[in-house]
Amino acid sequence: MEEILREGFAALGVPVTGEALAGLEKYYALLEEKNRVMNLTAIQGEEETARLHFLDCGALLRWLDPAGKRVLDLGSGAGFPGLVLKLLCPNMELTMLDSLQKRVAFQQEAADALGLAGVCPTAGRAEEMTDFRERFDIVTSRAVARLNVLAELALPMVRPGGVFAAMKGPDPEEEIREAKRALALLGGGAVRVEKYAVPGTDAVHSLVLIEKASPTPARYPRRFAQIKKSPL
């Protein structure tokens, strides 16, 4: 795994320390152990985990600098991309939000085992987290929902001047067009798409970077049933 990660991060142009590599290997061992008793991730085995989880998530650091910033990982699941980013960039304040308590419990267990300070796993629904409103410099999300739904959950938590970073597949342009009205209503600004190949695979993924240009109106986010039924 160490060789895959060293070569992969070098190909991505993302610096990695020996300490971070050791942390990722330990994280992998925790994932494998917990996956035997609960369904955390369908991706298993050293090579697939290294490439499709760790390298894929770490690629964000080509375009994001979370050092010294408050980061929220929305719908974090088993900790992707949040825990990977924290291991690669320890000098960040990480909050992870997931609706299932059992996944949050694993996030806390992993953070403790990895000796990570400044990590706050939180159980809850994004549309109900009023304390999180416009609190974060960076909000990330991976494989949660289509962008027109996801934007209403994520952008209210980004401070003006911050950025929402949505991890998407190879062709996010249709989702971006679909979400154009939502982004305008929610205070979104410039949108940039960065595409990258995951080293050692045929996978091409995209990072959709949405600037927060102005505060989100108080009426958003709506209840999730409304968001899902009538996306902005």
C-alpha positions as CSV (number, residue, x, y, z in Angstrom):
1,M,0.0,0.0,0.0
2,E,2.8,2.5,0.8
3,E,4.3,2.2,-2.7
4,I,0.9,2.7,-4.3
5,L,0.2,5.8,-2.2
6,R,3.7,7.3,-2.6
7,E,3.6,6.9,-6.4
8,G,-0.1,7.9,-6.6
9,F,0.3,11.1,-4.6
10,A,3.4,12.0,-6.6
11,A,1.4,11.6,-9.8
12,L,-1.3,13.8,-8.4
13,G,1.2,16.4,-7.2
14,V,0.0,16.1,-3.6
15,P,2.8,16.0,-1.0
16,V,2.6,13.2,1.6
17,T,4.7,12.6,4.7
18,G,5.8,9.3,6.1
19,E,3.5,10.0,9.1
20,A,0.5,10.5,6.8
21,L,1.3,7.2,5.0
22,A,1.5,5.3,8.3
23,G,-1.8,6.9,9.3
24,L,-3.5,5.9,6.1
25,E,-2.3,2.3,6.5
26,K,-3.7,2.2,10.0
27,Y,-7.0,3.7,8.8
28,Y,-7.2,0.9,6.2
29,A,-6.8,-1.7,8.9
30,L,-9.6,-0.1,11.0
31,L,-11.8,0.0,7.9
32,E,-11.2,-3.7,7.1
33,E,-11.8,-4.7,10.7
34,K,-15.1,-2.8,11.1
35,N,-16.3,-3.7,7.7
36,R,-16.6,-7.3,8.9
37,V,-19.4,-6.3,11.2
38,M,-21.0,-3.3,9.5
39,N,-21.3,-2.2,5.9
40,L,-19.1,0.9,5.8
41,T,-17.7,0.6,2.3
42,A,-18.1,-1.7,-0.8
43,I,-14.5,-0.9,-1.7
44,Q,-12.2,-3.4,0.0
45,G,-8.6,-4.7,-0.2
46,E,-5.4,-2.8,0.0
47,E,-5.1,-1.7,-3.7
48,E,-8.7,-0.7,-4.2
49,T,-8.8,1.2,-0.9
50,A,-5.5,2.9,-1.6
51,R,-6.5,4.0,-5.1
52,L,-10.3,4.5,-5.0
53,H,-10.6,6.0,-1.5
54,F,-7.2,7.4,-0.4
55,L,-5.8,8.7,-3.7
56,D,-9.2,9.9,-4.9
57,C,-9.9,11.9,-1.7
58,G,-6.4,13.2,-1.4
59,A,-6.5,14.6,-4.9
60,L,-8.6,17.4,-3.5
61,L,-5.5,18.9,-2.1
62,R,-4.3,19.9,-5.6
63,W,-6.9,22.6,-5.5
64,L,-7.8,23.1,-1.8
65,D,-5.6,24.3,1.0
66,P,-7.4,23.5,4.3
67,A,-4.5,24.3,6.6
68,G,-5.6,26.4,9.5
69,K,-9.3,26.4,8.2
70,R,-12.6,25.0,9.4
71,V,-13.7,22.2,7.2
72,L,-17.0,20.3,7.2
73,D,-17.3,16.9,5.4
74,L,-21.0,16.6,4.7
75,G,-22.4,13.0,4.5
76,S,-19.0,11.7,5.6
77,G,-19.9,8.0,5.9
78,A,-16.7,6.1,6.8
79,G,-14.8,9.3,6.8
80,F,-14.3,10.1,3.1
81,P,-12.9,12.5,2.2
82,G,-12.6,14.1,5.7
83,L,-10.3,11.7,7.5
84,V,-8.0,11.3,4.5
85,L,-7.7,15.1,4.2
86,K,-7.0,15.4,7.9
87,L,-4.2,12.8,7.8
88,L,-2.6,14.5,4.8
89,C,-3.1,18.0,6.3
90,P,-3.2,17.7,10.1
91,N,-3.4,21.5,10.6
92,M,-7.1,21.8,9.9
93,E,-10.2,21.7,12.0
94,L,-12.5,18.9,10.8
95,T,-16.1,18.4,11.4
96,M,-17.8,15.3,9.9
97,L,-21.6,15.2,9.6
98,D,-23.5,12.0,8.9
99,S,-27.2,11.1,9.6
100,L,-26.3,7.6,11.0
101,Q,-25.0,7.3,14.5
102,K,-23.2,4.0,13.8
103,R,-21.1,5.7,11.1
104,V,-20.3,8.6,13.4
105,A,-19.3,6.2,16.1
106,F,-16.8,4.7,13.7
107,Q,-15.5,8.1,12.7
108,Q,-14.8,8.9,16.4
109,E,-13.2,5.5,16.9
110,A,-10.9,6.0,13.9
111,A,-10.0,9.6,14.9
112,D,-9.1,8.4,18.4
113,A,-7.1,5.4,17.1
114,L,-5.2,7.6,14.7
115,G,-4.4,10.2,17.3
116,L,-6.1,13.0,15.4
117,A,-6.9,16.2,17.3
118,G,-9.4,18.8,16.1
119,V,-11.9,16.3,14.7
120,C,-15.6,16.5,15.6
121,P,-17.8,13.6,14.3
122,T,-21.4,14.7,14.5
123,A,-24.7,12.8,14.0
124,G,-27.4,14.9,12.4
125,R,-29.2,16.0,9.2
126,A,-27.7,18.9,7.3
127,E,-30.9,20.9,7.0
128,E,-31.4,20.8,10.8
129,M,-27.9,21.9,11.8
130,T,-28.6,25.6,12.6
131,D,-25.4,25.9,14.6
132,F,-23.4,25.1,11.5
133,R,-24.8,28.0,9.4
134,E,-22.1,29.9,7.6
135,R,-19.5,28.6,9.9
136,F,-17.1,26.7,7.6
137,D,-14.3,27.9,5.2
138,I,-14.6,24.7,3.2
139,V,-17.5,22.2,2.9
140,T,-16.7,18.9,1.1
141,S,-19.1,16.2,-0.1
142,R,-18.6,12.9,-1.9
143,A,-21.3,10.8,-3.5
144,V,-24.2,12.3,-1.5
145,A,-26.8,13.7,-3.9
146,R,-27.3,15.5,-7.2
147,L,-25.9,19.0,-7.1
148,N,-29.3,20.8,-7.2
149,V,-30.3,19.0,-4.0
150,L,-26.8,18.9,-2.4
151,A,-26.3,22.7,-2.9
152,E,-29.2,23.5,-0.6
153,L,-27.8,21.3,2.1
154,A,-24.1,22.5,1.8
155,L,-24.0,26.1,0.8
156,P,-25.8,27.4,3.8
157,M,-22.9,26.1,5.9
158,V,-20.2,27.8,3.9
159,R,-19.2,31.3,5.1
160,P,-19.2,34.0,2.5
161,G,-15.7,33.9,0.8
162,G,-15.5,30.1,1.4
163,V,-15.9,27.3,-1.0
164,F,-18.1,24.2,-1.4
165,A,-16.1,21.3,-3.0
166,A,-18.4,18.6,-4.4
167,M,-16.7,15.4,-5.6
168,K,-18.4,14.2,-8.8
169,G,-18.0,11.8,-11.7
170,P,-16.3,12.4,-15.0
171,D,-19.1,14.6,-16.5
172,P,-20.7,16.9,-14.0
173,E,-21.7,19.6,-16.5
174,E,-25.4,18.5,-16.6
175,E,-25.7,18.6,-12.9
176,I,-24.1,22.1,-12.8
177,R,-26.6,23.3,-15.4
178,E,-29.5,21.7,-13.4
179,A,-28.3,23.5,-10.3
180,K,-27.7,26.9,-11.8
181,R,-30.8,28.5,-10.3
182,A,-30.2,26.9,-6.9
183,L,-26.6,28.2,-6.7
184,A,-27.8,31.8,-7.5
185,L,-30.6,31.6,-4.9
186,L,-28.3,30.2,-2.2
187,G,-25.5,32.7,-2.5
188,G,-23.2,30.7,-4.8
189,G,-20.7,32.5,-7.0
190,A,-18.2,31.3,-9.5
191,V,-18.1,27.6,-10.4
192,R,-14.9,25.8,-11.5
193,V,-14.5,22.2,-12.5
194,E,-11.2,20.3,-12.1
195,K,-11.0,16.9,-13.6
196,Y,-8.4,14.3,-12.6
197,A,-7.5,10.7,-13.3
198,V,-7.2,8.4,-10.3
199,P,-3.6,7.0,-10.6
200,G,-3.5,3.3,-11.5
201,T,-7.1,3.2,-12.6
202,D,-9.3,4.1,-15.6
203,A,-11.4,6.4,-13.3
204,V,-11.7,10.1,-14.2
205,H,-13.4,12.1,-11.5
206,S,-14.3,15.8,-11.1
207,L,-14.1,18.3,-8.3
208,V,-16.8,21.0,-8.6
209,L,-15.6,24.1,-6.7
210,I,-18.4,26.6,-5.9
211,E,-17.5,29.9,-4.3
212,K,-19.8,31.3,-1.6
213,A,-20.3,34.9,-2.9
214,S,-23.0,36.1,-0.5
215,P,-25.0,35.0,2.6
216,T,-27.7,32.4,2.1
217,P,-31.2,33.7,2.6
218,A,-32.6,32.7,6.0
219,R,-35.4,30.6,4.4
220,Y,-32.9,28.1,3.1
221,P,-32.4,25.2,3.7
222,R,-36.0,24.0,3.6
223,R,-37.1,20.6,5.1
224,F,-35.5,17.7,3.2
225,A,-38.9,16.4,1.9
226,Q,-39.4,19.8,0.2
227,I,-35.8,19.9,-1.1
228,K,-36.1,16.4,-2.6
229,K,-39.6,17.0,-4.0
230,S,-39.0,20.4,-5.5
231,P,-35.2,21.1,-6.0
232,L,-34.4,24.7,-6.5
